[in-house]
Amino acid sequence: MITTNPSIPKEKQSSNDLNQKLQEISALTWRLFIQLIRRPSTLFAGILQPLIWLLLFAALFSNAPIDFLPGSSSYGEFLGAGLIVFTAFSGALNAGLPVMFDREFGFLNRLLVAPLSSRSSIVISSVIYITTISLLQSFAIMATSALLGYGWPSLGGFLLIAITLLLLVFAITGLSLGLAFVLPGHIELIAIIFIANLPVLFASTALAPISFMPEWLGWIASINPLTFAIEPIRMAYHNSVDLNLILINAPYGDVNGYSCLAILFILTIGLFFLIRPLLNRKLA
Amino acid sequence: MFFIQLRDLFKSYGPVRALDGLNLKVPKGSLYGLLGPNGAGKSTAIRIICTLLAPDSGHVEVGGRDVLLEEKEIRQRLGYVAQDVAIDKILTGRELLQLQGDLYHLDSKYKRKRIDELIQRLDMHEWIDRRCGSFSGGMKRRLDLASGLLHEPELLILDEPTVGLDIESRSVIWGLLKELRKKETTILLSSHYLEEVDELADEMAIIDKGKVIASGKPDDMKKELGGDRVTLRVREFSDEAEAESVRKLIRNINGVSNVVVNQKQGYSLNFLVKSNDVISNLSSHLSKENFEVFALSHSRPSLDDVYLQATGKTLMDAELELAGKRDFKLENKKSMR
């Protein structure tokens, strides 16, 4: 339902519901981008760490035998996909921080007192912002990887990478936003981000294939959402993109490309339905 | 006609009862003061009116609309200046106002015009294009007020707007509120500064422990006390027994009423006198029982006297008492969504 302020002439306000929603989402998203432009360290820090890993780990295993890793000519090529996904994952995991700071320091109350056409605008603007940042950071890693000689995907591969990253970023952003509304403060949220980051990375196929892992770790890696994003991206660097191919030889069975994307999609939708009642309660 | 009506409002935070059957009516176009110490329930009542919080039970109406059923309509019509200024340190003052205008769906031309008007009116032009993180407390408060007024609300709610401000900033804000009152904006002002409520409010309510315990026009409430206020000490530091003896003596003097022992102030006695003659004869009454006047002060009735009469303690004593019981964790939880 459209509401307008009776004190102000109607022609001086947006009276169309869609216009109102676009206006508030644009304003909230632009606010986040202004913060980024004036404090770009967040953007660069998100690129720097995976970049260092790419350089150091690739150098570490540069003399490994040519058939060391399945399907890859070098460790750098193998690692690239893992770090692209890790970059997106880390970026998305931080999605809750701006919202948490707004909660803690009262800015969220300013937004909630305003006659937003829908309070989901607050969440949507965060999702748009974090998705943009995470994708930019991931593409920066892709570009560096290409400069180091680890290849560049075809158009079809590029599209697959974009879709995979989008699904992962939406899922993890939803999780992070949910945590931002549940946890009491930014210290707790940062603690969870800090604790979760590296174990989730190591318990995936970012740094090594499942065949290298002991059985217990292999099980964890084969249900880790990062693995379902990494393997399609690894395939995207090959000349032909075929989602029917088996990408994961998991202890419970083989998983092809379509299944990887489907699992990511279900995860995204599932997390959305999980946090929705929480967001409704907190923002209503 | 009343613009805000609260009926039988209850709200608890766990075992702590913040509102205990609060009833309040704010006339349209008035500047209405809510007076009470920190922790009395003023901010909780305000958050409910601003749709930030739902009451446990009770009825809340703003502009004839039920707050729980017509939230969006109410938010369009109100401007809220919170107790803790919440600004984005990275944005400039102008950018914050632009964001505010977009959240209220103002079109860009009108938004620019209103922003320029408010910058001029609140004397912000020298610093409005600096980042908010560099602002002093007074600047932040003026900016906050501007953002509350940007969309020309019918109702402006201010929660402790001048706490910690310099005299100049306070004067600017008071001046603006008086102007708004002339334009018949309904203003609800919560404060624990007596002089602020006395200076600005057309009507007021004293809130204590989640209830309104007295309400009316400030001048009428002072007149209702029925006389000037006297504070008497028979000794520098008296004790309860002695104070009680003096109280029994004084209350029987013709022209004396409402005798109260003020324990927090060394067992002094506070009472009202109908005329100056009563004060002149006080010494002779006391000497009959071997008491003497150690110290005596006499003043016209103030809002502090009104508060003392209604609650049995001064506002400062109430603040100090509640300060010792403050639960900062709970207060933080209350203000966080």
Interface residues (C-beta under 8 A of the other chain):
Chain A: M1 T3 T4 N5 P6 S7 I8 E11 K12 Q13 S14 N19 Q20 Q23 E24 S26 A27 L28 W30 R31 I34 Q35 R38 R39 R103 E104 F105 G106 F107 L108 N109 R110 L111 L112 V113 A114 P115 L116 S117 F181 P184 K282 L283
Chain B: C50 T51 L52 K72 E73 R75 Q76 R77 L78 Y80 A82 D84 V85 A86 I87 D88 I90 L91 E95 Q98 L99 Q100 D102 L103 Y104 H105 L106 D107 K109 Y110 R131 S147 H151 E152 P153 E154 K333 S335 M336 R337
